[in-house]
């Protein structure tokens, strides 16, 4: 089972990958593997951000409902 990285760690890993790719020091094959890894991490980050956004919306909606109940 692959352990999921925290969002912060994922961003750090993406930065590391970008630096390696921008350096031009890696072979074509290694660059392709890094690019693929970066795309996968980016997809995971996007999903995590969408999940967090949904949680914020739920919390905000619950708060609005509580305040409406008080009125």
mmCIF file as Biopython writes it, N, C-alpha, C and O atoms, coordinates in Angstrom:
data_model
#
loop_
_atom_site.group_PDB
_atom_site.id
_atom_site.type_symbol
_atom_site.label_atom_id
_atom_site.label_alt_id
_atom_site.label_comp_id
_atom_site.label_asym_id
_atom_site.label_entity_id
_atom_site.label_seq_id
_atom_site.pdbx_PDB_ins_code
_atom_site.Cartn_x
_atom_site.Cartn_y
_atom_site.Cartn_z
_atom_site.occupancy
_atom_site.B_iso_or_equiv
_atom_site.auth_seq_id
_atom_site.auth_asym_id
_atom_site.pdbx_PDB_model_num
ATOM 1   N N  . UNK A ? 1  ? 0.836   -1.183 0.000   1.0 0.0 1  A 1 
ATOM 2   C CA . UNK A ? 1  ? 0.000   0.000  0.000   1.0 0.0 1  A 1 
ATOM 3   C C  . UNK A ? 1  ? 0.879   1.244  0.000   1.0 0.0 1  A 1 
ATOM 4   O O  . UNK A ? 1  ? 1.797   1.355  0.812   1.0 0.0 1  A 1 
ATOM 5   N N  . UNK A ? 2  ? 0.606   2.174  -0.899  1.0 0.0 2  A 1 
ATOM 6   C CA . UNK A ? 2  ? 1.384   3.394  -1.009  1.0 0.0 2  A 1 
ATOM 7   C C  . UNK A ? 2  ? 0.802   4.430  -0.060  1.0 0.0 2  A 1 
ATOM 8   O O  . UNK A ? 2  ? -0.396  4.709  -0.090  1.0 0.0 2  A 1 
ATOM 9   N N  . UNK A ? 3  ? 1.665   5.000  0.785   1.0 0.0 3  A 1 
ATOM 10  C CA . UNK A ? 3  ? 1.221   6.023  1.719   1.0 0.0 3  A 1 
ATOM 11  C C  . UNK A ? 3  ? 1.061   7.346  0.988   1.0 0.0 3  A 1 
ATOM 12  O O  . UNK A ? 3  ? 1.952   7.766  0.250   1.0 0.0 3  A 1 
ATOM 13  N N  . UNK A ? 4  ? -0.070  7.998  1.193   1.0 0.0 4  A 1 
ATOM 14  C CA . UNK A ? 4  ? -0.354  9.271  0.544   1.0 0.0 4  A 1 
ATOM 15  C C  . UNK A ? 4  ? 0.423   10.382 1.255   1.0 0.0 4  A 1 
ATOM 16  O O  . UNK A ? 4  ? 0.432   10.465 2.483   1.0 0.0 4  A 1 
ATOM 17  N N  . UNK A ? 5  ? 1.076   11.232 0.455   1.0 0.0 5  A 1 
ATOM 18  C CA . UNK A ? 5  ? 1.840   12.350 1.006   1.0 0.0 5  A 1 
ATOM 19  C C  . UNK A ? 5  ? 0.888   13.460 1.419   1.0 0.0 5  A 1 
ATOM 20  O O  . UNK A ? 5  ? -0.197  13.613 0.858   1.0 0.0 5  A 1 
ATOM 21  N N  . UNK A ? 6  ? 1.317   14.231 2.412   1.0 0.0 6  A 1 
ATOM 22  C CA . UNK A ? 6  ? 0.530   15.409 2.767   1.0 0.0 6  A 1 
ATOM 23  C C  . UNK A ? 6  ? 0.603   16.392 1.600   1.0 0.0 6  A 1 
ATOM 24  O O  . UNK A ? 6  ? 1.482   16.296 0.743   1.0 0.0 6  A 1 
ATOM 25  N N  . UNK A ? 7  ? -0.314  17.316 1.585   1.0 0.0 7  A 1 
ATOM 26  C CA . UNK A ? 7  ? -0.349  18.310 0.515   1.0 0.0 7  A 1 
ATOM 27  C C  . UNK A ? 7  ? 0.955   19.110 0.491   1.0 0.0 7  A 1 
ATOM 28  O O  . UNK A ? 7  ? 1.505   19.384 -0.575  1.0 0.0 7  A 1 
ATOM 29  N N  . UNK A ? 8  ? 1.433   19.473 1.658   1.0 0.0 8  A 1 
ATOM 30  C CA . UNK A ? 8  ? 2.678   20.238 1.743   1.0 0.0 8  A 1 
ATOM 31  C C  . UNK A ? 8  ? 3.864   19.445 1.196   1.0 0.0 8  A 1 
ATOM 32  O O  . UNK A ? 8  ? 4.691   19.982 0.459   1.0 0.0 8  A 1 
ATOM 33  N N  . UNK A ? 9  ? 3.941   18.168 1.561   1.0 0.0 9  A 1 
ATOM 34  C CA . UNK A ? 9  ? 5.029   17.312 1.076   1.0 0.0 9  A 1 
ATOM 35  C C  . UNK A ? 9  ? 4.917   17.116 -0.436  1.0 0.0 9  A 1 
ATOM 36  O O  . UNK A ? 9  ? 5.924   17.058 -1.141  1.0 0.0 9  A 1 
ATOM 37  N N  . UNK A ? 10 ? 3.688   17.014 -0.917  1.0 0.0 10 A 1 
ATOM 38  C CA . UNK A ? 10 ? 3.481   16.865 -2.356  1.0 0.0 10 A 1 
ATOM 39  C C  . UNK A ? 10 ? 3.982   18.094 -3.107  1.0 0.0 10 A 1 
ATOM 40  O O  . UNK A ? 10 ? 4.627   17.967 -4.148  1.0 0.0 10 A 1 
ATOM 41  N N  . UNK A ? 11 ? 3.685   19.290 -2.578  1.0 0.0 11 A 1 
ATOM 42  C CA . UNK A ? 11 ? 4.173   20.516 -3.208  1.0 0.0 11 A 1 
ATOM 43  C C  . UNK A ? 11 ? 5.698   20.577 -3.189  1.0 0.0 11 A 1 
ATOM 44  O O  . UNK A ? 11 ? 6.318   20.996 -4.166  1.0 0.0 11 A 1 
ATOM 45  N N  . UNK A ? 12 ? 6.298   20.160 -2.080  1.0 0.0 12 A 1 
ATOM 46  C CA . UNK A ? 12 ? 7.763   20.135 -1.991  1.0 0.0 12 A 1 
ATOM 47  C C  . UNK A ? 12 ? 8.347   19.185 -3.035  1.0 0.0 12 A 1 
ATOM 48  O O  . UNK A ? 12 ? 9.333   19.510 -3.696  1.0 0.0 12 A 1 
ATOM 49  N N  . UNK A ? 13 ? 7.736   18.018 -3.176  1.0 0.0 13 A 1 
ATOM 50  C CA . UNK A ? 13 ? 8.209   17.030 -4.151  1.0 0.0 13 A 1 
ATOM 51  C C  . UNK A ? 13 ? 8.064   17.568 -5.570  1.0 0.0 13 A 1 
ATOM 52  O O  . UNK A ? 13 ? 8.944   17.359 -6.405  1.0 0.0 13 A 1 
ATOM 53  N N  . UNK A ? 14 ? 6.949   18.263 -5.851  1.0 0.0 14 A 1 
ATOM 54  C CA . UNK A ? 14 ? 6.767   18.862 -7.173  1.0 0.0 14 A 1 
ATOM 55  C C  . UNK A ? 14 ? 7.852   19.899 -7.454  1.0 0.0 14 A 1 
ATOM 56  O O  . UNK A ? 14 ? 8.391   19.950 -8.559  1.0 0.0 14 A 1 
ATOM 57  N N  . UNK A ? 15 ? 8.170   20.720 -6.462  1.0 0.0 15 A 1 
ATOM 58  C CA . UNK A ? 15 ? 9.225   21.720 -6.635  1.0 0.0 15 A 1 
ATOM 59  C C  . UNK A ? 15 ? 10.565  21.050 -6.939  1.0 0.0 15 A 1 
ATOM 60  O O  . UNK A ? 15 ? 11.329  21.514 -7.786  1.0 0.0 15 A 1 
ATOM 61  N N  . UNK A ? 16 ? 10.830  19.966 -6.241  1.0 0.0 16 A 1 
ATOM 62  C CA . UNK A ? 16 ? 12.069  19.210 -6.459  1.0 0.0 16 A 1 
ATOM 63  C C  . UNK A ? 16 ? 12.113  18.657 -7.885  1.0 0.0 16 A 1 
ATOM 64  O O  . UNK A ? 16 ? 13.143  18.734 -8.555  1.0 0.0 16 A 1 
ATOM 65  N N  . UNK A ? 17 ? 11.010  18.110 -8.336  1.0 0.0 17 A 1 
ATOM 66  C CA . UNK A ? 17 ? 10.935  17.553 -9.689  1.0 0.0 17 A 1 
ATOM 67  C C  . UNK A ? 17 ? 11.133  18.645 -10.732 1.0 0.0 17 A 1 
ATOM 68  O O  . UNK A ? 17 ? 11.873  18.457 -11.697 1.0 0.0 17 A 1 
ATOM 69  N N  . UNK A ? 18 ? 10.478  19.783 -10.542 1.0 0.0 18 A 1 
ATOM 70  C CA . UNK A ? 18 ? 10.605  20.899 -11.493 1.0 0.0 18 A 1 
ATOM 71  C C  . UNK A ? 18 ? 12.057  21.362 -11.573 1.0 0.0 18 A 1 
ATOM 72  O O  . UNK A ? 18 ? 12.569  21.607 -12.665 1.0 0.0 18 A 1 
ATOM 73  N N  . UNK A ? 19 ? 12.717  21.484 -10.438 1.0 0.0 19 A 1 
ATOM 74  C CA . UNK A ? 19 ? 14.128  21.915 -10.443 1.0 0.0 19 A 1 
ATOM 75  C C  . UNK A ? 19 ? 15.000  20.933 -11.221 1.0 0.0 19 A 1 
ATOM 76  O O  . UNK A ? 19 ? 15.869  21.338 -11.993 1.0 0.0 19 A 1 
ATOM 77  N N  . UNK A ? 20 ? 14.760  19.634 -11.010 1.0 0.0 20 A 1 
ATOM 78  C CA . UNK A ? 20 ? 15.541  18.621 -11.725 1.0 0.0 20 A 1 
ATOM 79  C C  . UNK A ? 20 ? 15.288  18.705 -13.233 1.0 0.0 20 A 1 
ATOM 80  O O  . UNK A ? 20 ? 16.216  18.616 -14.037 1.0 0.0 20 A 1 
ATOM 81  N N  . UNK A ? 21 ? 14.016  18.879 -13.598 1.0 0.0 21 A 1 
ATOM 82  C CA . UNK A ? 21 ? 13.694  18.955 -15.024 1.0 0.0 21 A 1 
ATOM 83  C C  . UNK A ? 21 ? 14.263  20.225 -15.649 1.0 0.0 21 A 1 
ATOM 84  O O  . UNK A ? 21 ? 14.760  20.194 -16.775 1.0 0.0 21 A 1 
ATOM 85  N N  . UNK A ? 22 ? 14.192  21.330 -14.931 1.0 0.0 22 A 1 
ATOM 86  C CA . UNK A ? 22 ? 14.704  22.593 -15.466 1.0 0.0 22 A 1 
ATOM 87  C C  . UNK A ? 22 ? 16.227  22.609 -15.578 1.0 0.0 22 A 1 
ATOM 88  O O  . UNK A ? 22 ? 16.781  23.335 -16.403 1.0 0.0 22 A 1 
ATOM 89  N N  . UNK A ? 23 ? 16.898  21.820 -14.760 1.0 0.0 23 A 1 
ATOM 90  C CA . UNK A ? 23 ? 18.362  21.801 -14.797 1.0 0.0 23 A 1 
ATOM 91  C C  . UNK A ? 23 ? 18.882  21.213 -16.111 1.0 0.0 23 A 1 
ATOM 92  O O  . UNK A ? 23 ? 19.963  21.573 -16.576 1.0 0.0 23 A 1 
ATOM 93  N N  . UNK A ? 24 ? 18.105  20.309 -16.701 1.0 0.0 24 A 1 
ATOM 94  C CA . UNK A ? 24 ? 18.527  19.678 -17.947 1.0 0.0 24 A 1 
ATOM 95  C C  . UNK A ? 24 ? 19.631  18.649 -17.764 1.0 0.0 24 A 1 
ATOM 96  O O  . UNK A ? 24 ? 20.211  18.182 -18.744 1.0 0.0 24 A 1 
ATOM 97  N N  . UNK A ? 25 ? 19.928  18.292 -16.517 1.0 0.0 25 A 1 
ATOM 98  C CA . UNK A ? 25 ? 21.007  17.349 -16.236 1.0 0.0 25 A 1 
ATOM 99  C C  . UNK A ? 25 ? 20.574  15.890 -16.335 1.0 0.0 25 A 1 
ATOM 100 O O  . UNK A ? 25 ? 21.417  14.995 -16.394 1.0 0.0 25 A 1 
ATOM 101 N N  . UNK A ? 26 ? 19.277  15.650 -16.355 1.0 0.0 26 A 1 
ATOM 102 C CA . UNK A ? 26 ? 18.775  14.281 -16.363 1.0 0.0 26 A 1 
ATOM 103 C C  . UNK A ? 26 ? 18.683  13.746 -17.793 1.0 0.0 26 A 1 
ATOM 104 O O  . UNK A ? 26 ? 18.519  14.506 -18.748 1.0 0.0 26 A 1 
ATOM 105 N N  . UNK A ? 27 ? 18.793  12.427 -17.919 1.0 0.0 27 A 1 
ATOM 106 C CA . UNK A ? 27 ? 18.629  11.796 -19.231 1.0 0.0 27 A 1 
ATOM 107 C C  . UNK A ? 27 ? 17.179  11.953 -19.684 1.0 0.0 27 A 1 
ATOM 108 O O  . UNK A ? 27 ? 16.298  12.291 -18.892 1.0 0.0 27 A 1 
ATOM 109 N N  . UNK A ? 28 ? 16.953  11.705 -20.949 1.0 0.0 28 A 1 
ATOM 110 C CA . UNK A ? 28 ? 15.608  11.799 -21.487 1.0 0.0 28 A 1 
ATOM 111 C C  . UNK A ? 28 ? 14.677  10.817 -20.774 1.0 0.0 28 A 1 
ATOM 112 O O  . UNK A ? 28 ? 13.550  11.169 -20.426 1.0 0.0 28 A 1 
ATOM 113 N N  . UNK A ? 29 ? 15.139  9.615  -20.563 1.0 0.0 29 A 1 
ATOM 114 C CA . UNK A ? 29 ? 14.325  8.589  -19.897 1.0 0.0 29 A 1 
ATOM 115 C C  . UNK A ? 29 ? 14.013  8.997  -18.457 1.0 0.0 29 A 1 
ATOM 116 O O  . UNK A ? 29 ? 12.871  8.878  -18.013 1.0 0.0 29 A 1 
ATOM 117 N N  . UNK A ? 30 ? 15.016  9.475  -17.733 1.0 0.0 30 A 1 
ATOM 118 C CA . UNK A ? 30 ? 14.818  9.917  -16.344 1.0 0.0 30 A 1 
ATOM 119 C C  . UNK A ? 30 ? 13.885  11.126 -16.313 1.0 0.0 30 A 1 
ATOM 120 O O  . UNK A ? 30 ? 13.032  11.223 -15.431 1.0 0.0 30 A 1 
ATOM 121 N N  . UNK A ? 31 ? 14.038  12.047 -17.264 1.0 0.0 31 A 1 
ATOM 122 C CA . UNK A ? 31 ? 13.171  13.227 -17.333 1.0 0.0 31 A 1 
ATOM 123 C C  . UNK A ? 31 ? 11.721  12.823 -17.566 1.0 0.0 31 A 1 
ATOM 124 O O  . UNK A ? 31 ? 10.807  13.394 -16.971 1.0 0.0 31 A 1 
ATOM 125 N N  . UNK A ? 32 ? 11.517  11.848 -18.424 1.0 0.0 32 A 1 
ATOM 126 C CA . UNK A ? 32 ? 10.163  11.367 -18.698 1.0 0.0 32 A 1 
ATOM 127 C C  . UNK A ? 32 ? 9.548   10.750 -17.441 1.0 0.0 32 A 1 
ATOM 128 O O  . UNK A ? 32 ? 8.374   10.979 -17.149 1.0 0.0 32 A 1 
ATOM 129 N N  . UNK A ? 33 ? 10.329  9.975  -16.702 1.0 0.0 33 A 1 
ATOM 130 C CA . UNK A ? 33 ? 9.836   9.372  -15.457 1.0 0.0 33 A 1 
ATOM 131 C C  . UNK A ? 33 ? 9.516   10.454 -14.429 1.0 0.0 33 A 1 
ATOM 132 O O  . UNK A ? 33 ? 8.503   10.372 -13.736 1.0 0.0 33 A 1 
ATOM 133 N N  . UNK A ? 34 ? 10.370  11.460 -14.330 1.0 0.0 34 A 1 
ATOM 134 C CA . UNK A ? 34 ? 10.121  12.570 -13.409 1.0 0.0 34 A 1 
ATOM 135 C C  . UNK A ? 34 ? 8.854   13.332 -13.804 1.0 0.0 34 A 1 
ATOM 136 O O  . UNK A ? 34 ? 8.041   13.689 -12.951 1.0 0.0 34 A 1 
ATOM 137 N N  . UNK A ? 35 ? 8.699   13.573 -15.099 1.0 0.0 35 A 1 
ATOM 138 C CA . UNK A ? 35 ? 7.517   14.274 -15.591 1.0 0.0 35 A 1 
ATOM 139 C C  . UNK A ? 35 ? 6.253   13.494 -15.245 1.0 0.0 35 A 1 
ATOM 140 O O  . UNK A ? 35 ? 5.274   14.066 -14.766 1.0 0.0 35 A 1 
ATOM 141 N N  . UNK A ? 36 ? 6.282   12.192 -15.489 1.0 0.0 36 A 1 
ATOM 142 C CA . UNK A ? 36 ? 5.132   11.343 -15.181 1.0 0.0 36 A 1 
ATOM 143 C C  . UNK A ? 36 ? 4.821   11.374 -13.682 1.0 0.0 36 A 1 
ATOM 144 O O  . UNK A ? 36 ? 3.659   11.463 -13.286 1.0 0.0 36 A 1 
ATOM 145 N N  . UNK A ? 37 ? 5.854   11.301 -12.861 1.0 0.0 37 A 1 
ATOM 146 C CA . UNK A ? 37 ? 5.674   11.365 -11.411 1.0 0.0 37 A 1 
ATOM 147 C C  . UNK A ? 37 ? 5.069   12.714 -11.018 1.0 0.0 37 A 1 
ATOM 148 O O  . UNK A ? 37 ? 4.178   12.780 -10.172 1.0 0.0 37 A 1 
ATOM 149 N N  . UNK A ? 38 ? 5.558   13.777 -11.636 1.0 0.0 38 A 1 
ATOM 150 C CA . UNK A ? 38 ? 5.040   15.115 -11.358 1.0 0.0 38 A 1 
ATOM 151 C C  . UNK A ? 38 ? 3.570   15.243 -11.720 1.0 0.0 38 A 1 
ATOM 152 O O  . UNK A ? 38 ? 2.792   15.831 -10.969 1.0 0.0 38 A 1 
ATOM 153 N N  . UNK A ? 39 ? 3.186   14.698 -12.863 1.0 0.0 39 A 1 
ATOM 154 C CA . UNK A ? 39 ? 1.782   14.738 -13.287 1.0 0.0 39 A 1 
ATOM 155 C C  . UNK A ? 39 ? 0.913   13.982 -12.291 1.0 0.0 39 A 1 
ATOM 156 O O  . UNK A ? 39 ? -0.166  14.452 -11.929 1.0 0.0 39 A 1 
ATOM 157 N N  . UNK A ? 40 ? 1.367   12.830 -11.850 1.0 0.0 40 A 1 
ATOM 158 C CA . UNK A ? 40 ? 0.599   12.035 -10.877 1.0 0.0 40 A 1 
ATOM 159 C C  . UNK A ? 40 ? 0.445   12.779 -9.552  1.0 0.0 40 A 1 
ATOM 160 O O  . UNK A ? 40 ? -0.640  12.802 -8.972  1.0 0.0 40 A 1 
ATOM 161 N N  . UNK A ? 41 ? 1.521   13.381 -9.080  1.0 0.0 41 A 1 
ATOM 162 C CA . UNK A ? 41 ? 1.461   14.145 -7.832  1.0 0.0 41 A 1 
ATOM 163 C C  . UNK A ? 41 ? 0.537   15.346 -8.003  1.0 0.0 41 A 1 
ATOM 164 O O  . UNK A ? 41 ? -0.250  15.663 -7.110  1.0 0.0 41 A 1 
ATOM 165 N N  . UNK A ? 42 ? 0.633   16.004 -9.135  1.0 0.0 42 A 1 
ATOM 166 C CA . UNK A ? 42 ? -0.223  17.156 -9.416  1.0 0.0 42 A 1 
ATOM 167 C C  . UNK A ? 42 ? -1.697  16.755 -9.390  1.0 0.0 42 A 1 
ATOM 168 O O  . UNK A ? 42 ? -2.527  17.481 -8.842  1.0 0.0 42 A 1 
ATOM 169 N N  . UNK A ? 43 ? -2.024  15.617 -9.973  1.0 0.0 43 A 1 
ATOM 170 C CA . UNK A ? 43 ? -3.402  15.118 -9.964  1.0 0.0 43 A 1 
ATOM 171 C C  . UNK A ? 43 ? -3.882  14.860 -8.532  1.0 0.0 43 A 1 
ATOM 172 O O  . UNK A ? 43 ? -5.016  15.185 -8.180  1.0 0.0 43 A 1 
ATOM 173 N N  . UNK A ? 44 ? -3.004  14.271 -7.712  1.0 0.0 44 A 1 
ATOM 174 C CA . UNK A ? 44 ? -3.348  14.009 -6.312  1.0 0.0 44 A 1 
ATOM 175 C C  . UNK A ? 44 ? -3.570  15.320 -5.561  1.0 0.0 44 A 1 
ATOM 176 O O  . UNK A ? 44 ? -4.491  15.424 -4.750  1.0 0.0 44 A 1 
ATOM 177 N N  . UNK A ? 45 ? -2.729  16.320 -5.828  1.0 0.0 45 A 1 
ATOM 178 C CA . UNK A ? 45 ? -2.878  17.633 -5.188  1.0 0.0 45 A 1 
ATOM 179 C C  . UNK A ? 45 ? -4.206  18.266 -5.578  1.0 0.0 45 A 1 
ATOM 180 O O  . UNK A ? 45 ? -4.908  18.823 -4.733  1.0 0.0 45 A 1 
ATOM 181 N N  . UNK A ? 46 ? -4.543  18.180 -6.839  1.0 0.0 46 A 1 
ATOM 182 C CA . UNK A ? 46 ? -5.798  18.754 -7.315  1.0 0.0 46 A 1 
ATOM 183 C C  . UNK A ? 46 ? -6.980  18.113 -6.598  1.0 0.0 46 A 1 
ATOM 184 O O  . UNK A ? 46 ? -7.902  18.810 -6.174  1.0 0.0 46 A 1 
ATOM 185 N N  . UNK A ? 47 ? -6.957  16.797 -6.463  1.0 0.0 47 A 1 
ATOM 186 C CA . UNK A ? 47 ? -8.039  16.093 -5.766  1.0 0.0 47 A 1 
ATOM 187 C C  . UNK A ? 47 ? -8.082  16.504 -4.302  1.0 0.0 47 A 1 
ATOM 188 O O  . UNK A ? 47 ? -9.160  16.735 -3.754  1.0 0.0 47 A 1 
ATOM 189 N N  . UNK A ? 48 ? -6.930  16.595 -3.669  1.0 0.0 48 A 1 
ATOM 190 C CA . UNK A ? 48 ? -6.885  17.005 -2.263  1.0 0.0 48 A 1 
ATOM 191 C C  . UNK A ? 48 ? -7.437  18.417 -2.083  1.0 0.0 48 A 1 
ATOM 192 O O  . UNK A ? 48 ? -8.185  18.678 -1.141  1.0 0.0 48 A 1 
ATOM 193 N N  . UNK A ? 49 ? -7.069  19.324 -2.983  1.0 0.0 49 A 1 
ATOM 194 C CA . UNK A ? 49 ? -7.557  20.695 -2.902  1.0 0.0 49 A 1 
ATOM 195 C C  . UNK A ? 49 ? -9.069  20.755 -3.115  1.0 0.0 49 A 1 
ATOM 196 O O  . UNK A ? 49 ? -9.760  21.523 -2.446  1.0 0.0 49 A 1 
ATOM 197 N N  . UNK A ? 50 ? -9.580  19.956 -4.035  1.0 0.0 50 A 1 
ATOM 198 C CA . UNK A ? 50 ? -11.030 19.902 -4.257  1.0 0.0 50 A 1 
ATOM 199 C C  . UNK A ? 50 ? -11.747 19.367 -3.016  1.0 0.0 50 A 1 
ATOM 200 O O  . UNK A ? 50 ? -12.804 19.874 -2.640  1.0 0.0 50 A 1 
ATOM 201 N N  . UNK A ? 51 ? -11.168 18.340 -2.380  1.0 0.0 51 A 1 
ATOM 202 C CA . UNK A ? 51 ? -11.755 17.783 -1.156  1.0 0.0 51 A 1 
ATOM 203 C C  . UNK A ? 51 ? -11.766 18.828 -0.039  1.0 0.0 51 A 1 
ATOM 204 O O  . UNK A ? 51 ? -12.754 18.963 0.683   1.0 0.0 51 A 1 
ATOM 205 N N  . UNK A ? 52 ? -10.664 19.564 0.098   1.0 0.0 52 A 1 
ATOM 206 C CA . UNK A ? 52 ? -10.590 20.607 1.117   1.0 0.0 52 A 1 
ATOM 207 C C  . UNK A ? 52 ? -11.602 21.716 0.842   1.0 0.0 52 A 1 
ATOM 208 O O  . UNK A ? 52 ? -12.246 22.217 1.764   1.0 0.0 52 A 1 
ATOM 209 N N  . UNK A ? 53 ? -11.739 22.091 -0.409  1.0 0.0 53 A 1 
ATOM 210 C CA . UNK A ? 53 ? -12.708 23.119 -0.776  1.0 0.0 53 A 1 
ATOM 211 C C  . UNK A ? 53 ? -14.130 22.672 -0.424  1.0 0.0 53 A 1 
ATOM 212 O O  . UNK A ? 53 ? -14.927 23.464 0.079   1.0 0.0 53 A 1 
ATOM 213 N N  . UNK A ? 54 ? -14.439 21.419 -0.684  1.0 0.0 54 A 1 
ATOM 214 C CA . UNK A ? 54 ? -15.757 20.888 -0.341  1.0 0.0 54 A 1 
ATOM 215 C C  . UNK A ? 54 ? -15.990 20.897 1.167   1.0 0.0 54 A 1 
ATOM 216 O O  . UNK A ? 54 ? -17.093 21.193 1.625   1.0 0.0 54 A 1 
ATOM 217 N N  . UNK A ? 55 ? -14.959 20.575 1.932   1.0 0.0 55 A 1 
ATOM 218 C CA . UNK A ? 55 ? -15.079 20.610 3.391   1.0 0.0 55 A 1 
ATOM 219 C C  . UNK A ? 55 ? -15.344 22.026 3.880   1.0 0.0 55 A 1 
ATOM 220 O O  . UNK A ? 55 ? -16.170 22.235 4.769   1.0 0.0 55 A 1 
ATOM 221 N N  . UNK A ? 56 ? -14.642 23.005 3.297   1.0 0.0 56 A 1 
ATOM 222 C CA . UNK A ? 56 ? -14.853 24.403 3.676   1.0 0.0 56 A 1 
ATOM 223 C C  . UNK A ? 56 ? -16.286 24.825 3.360   1.0 0.0 56 A 1 
ATOM 224 O O  . UNK A ? 56 ? -16.923 25.511 4.159   1.0 0.0 56 A 1 
ATOM 225 N N  . UNK A ? 57 ? -16.789 24.418 2.205   1.0 0.0 57 A 1 
ATOM 226 C CA . UNK A ? 57 ? -18.170 24.750 1.834   1.0 0.0 57 A 1 
ATOM 227 C C  . UNK A ? 57 ? -19.163 24.145 2.822   1.0 0.0 57 A 1 
ATOM 228 O O  . UNK A ? 57 ? -20.125 24.801 3.223   1.0 0.0 57 A 1 
ATOM 229 N N  . UNK A ? 58 ? -18.932 22.906 3.208   1.0 0.0 58 A 1 
ATOM 230 C CA . UNK A ? 58 ? -19.820 22.235 4.164   1.0 0.0 58 A 1 
ATOM 231 C C  . UNK A ? 58 ? -19.789 22.957 5.505   1.0 0.0 58 A 1 
ATOM 232 O O  . UNK A ? 58 ? -20.836 23.201 6.105   1.0 0.0 58 A 1 
ATOM 233 N N  . UNK A ? 59 ? -18.603 23.297 5.973   1.0 0.0 59 A 1 
ATOM 234 C CA . UNK A ? 59 ? -18.483 24.010 7.248   1.0 0.0 59 A 1 
ATOM 235 C C  . UNK A ? 59 ? -19.173 25.368 7.166   1.0 0.0 59 A 1 
ATOM 236 O O  . UNK A ? 59 ? -19.886 25.765 8.088   1.0 0.0 59 A 1 
ATOM 237 N N  . UNK A ? 60 ? -18.962 26.070 6.069   1.0 0.0 60 A 1 
ATOM 238 C CA . UNK A ? 60 ? -19.591 27.381 5.890   1.0 0.0 60 A 1 
ATOM 239 C C  . UNK A ? 60 ? -21.105 27.268 5.848   1.0 0.0 60 A 1 
ATOM 240 O O  . UNK A ? 60 ? -21.809 28.067 6.466   1.0 0.0 60 A 1 
ATOM 241 N N  . UNK A ? 61 ? -21.606 26.285 5.123   1.0 0.0 61 A 1 
ATOM 242 C CA . UNK A ? 61 ? -23.051 26.081 5.036   1.0 0.0 61 A 1 
ATOM 243 C C  . UNK A ? 61 ? -23.644 25.732 6.399   1.0 0.0 61 A 1 
ATOM 244 O O  . UNK A ? 61 ? -24.717 26.219 6.755   1.0 0.0 61 A 1 
ATOM 245 N N  . UNK A ? 62 ? -22.950 24.892 7.157   1.0 0.0 62 A 1 
ATOM 246 C CA . UNK A ? 62 ? -23.433 24.521 8.489   1.0 0.0 62 A 1 
ATOM 247 C C  . UNK A ? 62 ? -23.467 25.741 9.404   1.0 0.0 62 A 1 
ATOM 248 O O  . UNK A ? 62 ? -24.379 25.894 10.217  1.0 0.0 62 A 1 
ATOM 249 N N  . UNK A ? 63 ? -22.491 26.583 9.268   1.0 0.0 63 A 1 
ATOM 250 C CA . UNK A ? 63 ? -22.434 27.802 10.082  1.0 0.0 63 A 1 
ATOM 251 C C  . UNK A ? 63 ? -23.603 28.718 9.734   1.0 0.0 63 A 1 
ATOM 252 O O  . UNK A ? 63 ? -24.245 29.269 10.628  1.0 0.0 63 A 1 
ATOM 253 N N  . UNK A ? 64 ? -23.883 28.885 8.450   1.0 0.0 64 A 1 
ATOM 254 C CA . UNK A ? 64 ? -25.007 29.722 8.018   1.0 0.0 64 A 1 
ATOM 255 C C  . UNK A ? 64 ? -26.323 29.166 8.538   1.0 0.0 64 A 1 
ATOM 256 O O  . UNK A ? 64 ? -27.199 29.927 8.950   1.0 0.0 64 A 1 
ATOM 257 N N  . UNK A ? 65 ? -26.469 27.861 8.522   1.0 0.0 65 A 1 
ATOM 258 C CA . UNK A ? 65 ? -27.699 27.231 9.014   1.0 0.0 65 A 1 
ATOM 259 C C  . UNK A ? 65 ? -27.862 27.488 10.505  1.0 0.0 65 A 1 
ATOM 260 O O  . UNK A ? 65 ? -28.963 27.788 10.965  1.0 0.0 65 A 1 
ATOM 261 N N  . UNK A ? 66 ? -26.779 27.374 11.261  1.0 0.0 66 A 1 
ATOM 262 C CA . UNK A ? 66 ? -26.841 27.616 12.715  1.0 0.0 66 A 1 
ATOM 263 C C  . UNK A ? 66 ? -27.250 29.055 12.995  1.0 0.0 66 A 1 
ATOM 264 O O  . UNK A ? 66 ? -28.067 29.304 13.880  1.0 0.0 66 A 1 
ATOM 265 N N  . UNK A ? 67 ? -26.690 30.007 12.249  1.0 0.0 67 A 1 
ATOM 266 C CA . UNK A ? 67 ? -27.034 31.411 12.466  1.0 0.0 67 A 1 
ATOM 267 C C  . UNK A ? 67 ? -28.477 31.697 12.072  1.0 0.0 67 A 1 
ATOM 268 O O  . UNK A ? 67 ? -29.137 32.517 12.709  1.0 0.0 67 A 1 
ATOM 269 N N  . UNK A ? 68 ? -28.964 31.049 11.057  1.0 0.0 68 A 1 
ATOM 270 C CA . UNK A ? 68 ? -30.367 31.221 10.659  1.0 0.0 68 A 1 
ATOM 271 C C  . UNK A ? 68 ? -31.299 30.681 11.735  1.0 0.0 68 A 1 
ATOM 272 O O  . UNK A ? 68 ? -32.363 31.244 11.992  1.0 0.0 68 A 1 
ATOM 273 N N  . UNK A ? 69 ? -30.885 29.582 12.361  1.0 0.0 69 A 1 
ATOM 274 C CA . UNK A ? 69 ? -31.699 28.992 13.434  1.0 0.0 69 A 1 
ATOM 275 C C  . UNK A ? 69 ? -31.784 29.908 14.646  1.0 0.0 69 A 1 
ATOM 276 O O  . UNK A ? 69 ? -32.780 29.876 15.368  1.0 0.0 69 A 1 
ATOM 277 N N  . UNK A ? 70 ? -30.775 30.716 14.884  1.0 0.0 70 A 1 
ATOM 278 C CA . UNK A ? 70 ? -30.737 31.615 16.022  1.0 0.0 70 A 1 
ATOM 279 C C  . UNK A ? 70 ? -31.711 32.772 15.810  1.0 0.0 70 A 1 
ATOM 280 O O  . UNK A ? 70 ? -32.342 33.244 16.756  1.0 0.0 70 A 1 
ATOM 281 N N  . UNK A ? 71 ? -31.824 33.216 14.576  1.0 0.0 71 A 1 
ATOM 282 C CA . UNK A ? 71 ? -32.720 34.347 14.263  1.0 0.0 71 A 1 
ATOM 283 C C  . UNK A ? 71 ? -34.110 33.925 14.522  1.0 0.0 71 A 1 
ATOM 284 O O  . UNK A ? 71 ? -35.039 34.709 14.330  1.0 0.0 71 A 1 
#
